[in-house]
Every structure is written in C-alpha cells, then in structure tokens.
Amino acid sequence: MPTDLWRFAEALYQRPGVEAACLHLQAQEADVCLLLCAAWLEARKIACNNERAATLRNLAQPWQQQVVLPLRQLRQNWREPAQSDSALATLREQIKQLELAAEREQLERLAACTQRWPSGEISAPLNWLESLAPQLASRDALQTLRIAAAQLSA
C-alpha cells in the first residue's frame, strides 16, 4: 500500500468502482479528497474520534470551497462550449490540471495534519468514512471505497 496520501489516492481511484463511487459522492456534495483521506486513515488503522474528524473538516472545508470548487465549476461550465471551440477546450484542459493540482495540495495538507497520529491502533474504531461523509451520503459508495482501500492495503 502506498504510504503517502497522494499515491494512495491515485492507486485507490484506479480500483474498480471507485471512480464511479467518488463521482456519486461528489454529486451528493461530499468532499472526495476528504473521503480519500478517510479511506487512507482507515487503511493505516488510525483511530477516529470527533476531535480528529473536526480538525480534518476544518482544514479541508475552506480550501475545498475557495479553491477546488470554483475551478471545478468553471471547468464544468465550459464543457459544452469547449466542444465547438478549440481555444476554450485548451483552456478547459488547463483548468482541469489546476483543479487536480488543487486537490493534490488539499491531500498534502490533510496528510500533514495527520502526520503525528499513531497508526496501527487495531482495537480503535475506524469509521473515518462515515465521520467525514455528508450525513446523506450513499453508504454503498462509502463501502466501495472501504473495500477498495482494504484490498490496496492487503
């Protein structure tokens, strides 16, 4: 299993069903970077508690709202017009790369925040996904992430 969050997220996203699950959760207003971090924390057996979950949410929320979402919305708004405008299509691809860079930065910030949390706390509850997902998030999509992450770490 990749030990750094970015590589873990890349590997996890490539697992069968994970991309669809992430897009479904994103449509439910979930912060997918936060959920990828949650899956990483569970795979590393880092104990989940309310204080840690709040710390991660408070770190992620401003970056997600002020940086990632505006880039995503711009990229999505340009989807149709870019099909008939090659210059706009090129700019849209650059926005996509910026969005990916912003997500990578968010993951790096989340990983740095968790750096001192001990791993291998096998007896501790590991319900990071439920703790960091929106209340109405699809349980099936969360389970897809959990299973794929467990397979990665096996």
C-alpha positions in Angstrom: 0.0 0.0 0.0 1.4 3.4 -0.8 2.2 5.3 2.4 1.8 8.8 1.2 -1.8 10.0 0.8 -1.4 11.3 -2.8 -0.1 8.0 -4.1 -2.7 6.1 -2.1 -5.4 8.3 -3.6 -4.1 7.7 -7.1 -4.0 3.9 -6.6 -7.4 3.8 -4.9 -9.1 5.9 -7.6 -7.9 3.3 -10.2 -9.6 0.4 -8.4 -12.8 -1.0 -10.0 -15.9 1.0 -9.0 -14.0 3.7 -7.1 -14.2 6.5 -9.7 -18.0 6.0 -10.0 -18.4 5.9 -6.2 -16.4 9.1 -5.9 -18.4 10.9 -8.6 -21.6 9.7 -6.9 -20.4 11.0 -3.6 -19.3 14.3 -5.1 -22.8 14.7 -6.6 -24.1 14.4 -3.0 -21.8 17.3 -2.1 -19.1 15.2 -0.4 -15.5 16.4 -0.4 -13.9 13.5 -2.2 -10.4 14.5 -1.1 -11.6 14.3 2.5 -13.1 10.8 1.8 -9.9 9.6 0.1 -8.1 10.7 3.2 -10.6 8.9 5.4 -10.1 5.7 3.5 -6.3 6.2 3.9 -6.6 6.7 7.6 -8.8 3.5 7.9 -6.3 1.5 5.9 -3.5 2.7 8.2 -5.6 1.8 11.2 -5.5 5.3 12.7 -8.1 5.8 15.3 -11.1 8.0 14.5 -12.5 10.4 17.1 -14.7 13.5 16.9 -11.8 15.9 17.5 -9.6 14.5 14.7 -12.6 14.4 12.3 -13.4 18.0 13.1 -9.8 19.0 12.6 -9.8 17.5 9.1 -13.1 19.0 8.2 -12.0 22.4 9.4 -8.8 22.1 7.4 -10.5 20.9 4.2 -13.6 23.0 4.0 -12.1 26.4 3.2 -9.7 25.0 0.6 -12.5 23.0 -1.0 -14.9 26.0 -1.1 -12.4 28.7 -2.1 -10.1 26.8 -4.4 -11.3 23.4 -5.7 -15.0 24.0 -6.2 -14.6 27.3 -8.2 -12.1 25.5 -10.5 -14.5 22.5 -10.9 -17.5 24.8 -11.6 -15.6 26.7 -14.2 -14.4 23.5 -15.9 -17.9 22.1 -15.9 -19.5 25.3 -17.2 -17.1 25.2 -20.1 -17.9 21.5 -21.0 -20.4 22.2 -23.8 -18.9 25.4 -25.3 -15.5 23.8 -25.4 -16.8 21.1 -27.8 -17.0 23.6 -30.6 -14.2 26.0 -29.5 -10.7 24.6 -29.6 -9.1 27.5 -27.7 -11.7 27.1 -25.0 -11.1 23.3 -25.0 -7.4 24.0 -24.4 -8.1 26.4 -21.5 -10.6 23.9 -20.1 -7.9 21.3 -20.0 -5.6 23.8 -18.2 -8.4 24.4 -15.7 -8.7 20.6 -15.2 -5.0 20.4 -14.4 -5.3 23.3 -11.9 -8.2 21.5 -10.3 -6.1 18.4 -10.0 -3.2 20.4 -8.5 -5.6 22.0 -6.0 -6.8 18.5 -5.0 -3.3 17.3 -4.6 -2.5 20.3 -2.4 -5.5 19.6 -0.3 -4.5 15.9 0.2 -1.0 17.0 1.1 -2.4 19.4 3.7 -4.6 16.7 5.1 -1.7 14.2 5.3 0.5 16.8 7.0 -2.2 17.3 9.6 -2.3 13.6 10.4 1.4 13.1 10.5 1.7 12.7 14.3 -1.4 10.5 14.7 -0.2 6.9 15.6 -1.1 4.2 13.1 -1.8 0.5 13.8 -4.5 1.2 16.5 -6.2 -2.0 15.6 -8.7 -2.0 18.5 -9.8 1.6 17.9 -12.9 2.4 15.9 -12.0 3.1 12.3 -15.2 4.8 11.0 -13.5 7.7 9.2 -15.6 7.4 6.1 -18.9 7.8 8.0 -17.4 10.6 10.1 -16.2 12.7 7.2 -19.0 12.0 4.7 -22.1 14.1 4.4 -25.0 12.7 6.5 -27.0 11.6 3.5 -24.0 10.1 1.6 -24.5 6.8 -0.1 -23.5 4.0 2.2 -22.9 1.8 -0.8 -20.4 4.3 -2.3 -18.6 4.6 1.0 -18.4 0.8 1.3 -16.9 0.7 -2.2 -14.2 3.0 -1.0 -13.6 1.0 2.1 -13.4 -2.4 0.3 -11.1 -1.0 -2.4 -8.8 0.6 0.3 -8.7 -2.7 2.2 -7.7 -4.5 -1.0 -4.9 -2.0 -1.6 -3.5 -2.4 1.9 -3.7 -6.3 1.8 
